[in-house]
């Protein structure tokens, strides 16, 4: 389904959205953990970044499978990509929980669960944010190696990159 768009593979296009949105969600999650007053104001934006990034993961993996049929097996990259959803969902749910708890408190509603619940959710959200970002990095690194590993050398070829011409 997600194979080509305008003659180019969907995969690198969709992946860039995931690679931008999930780290933004990570930064936002850490920001609203460190600054609880921001949870009501900026929390929905953090949740939106996490939600859109999470929703795009199946599109990225599906388009990656289509690309694999055209260029061959990317090895570890595909395996790591399949796992990302299991990192992103906790990030999404925990950032959402932070926002819901903060909005309930701001509205004067009684707290849910024990008084330590916001602290526990915040700690878990930081762990999920960092783990998601590490996984995004691992996937990107393995994808870059799969795409470019045998085409780029560590030494500059004579005459390449000379701007003196």
Secondary structure by P-SEA (a helix, b strand, c coil): cccccccccaaaaaaaaaaaaaaaaaaaaaaaaacccccccaaaaaaaaaaaaaaaaaaaaaaaaaaaaccccccaaaaaaaaaaaaaaaaaaaaaaaaaaaaaaaaccccccccaaaaaaaaaaaaaaaaaaaaaaaaaaaaaaaacccccccccccccccccc
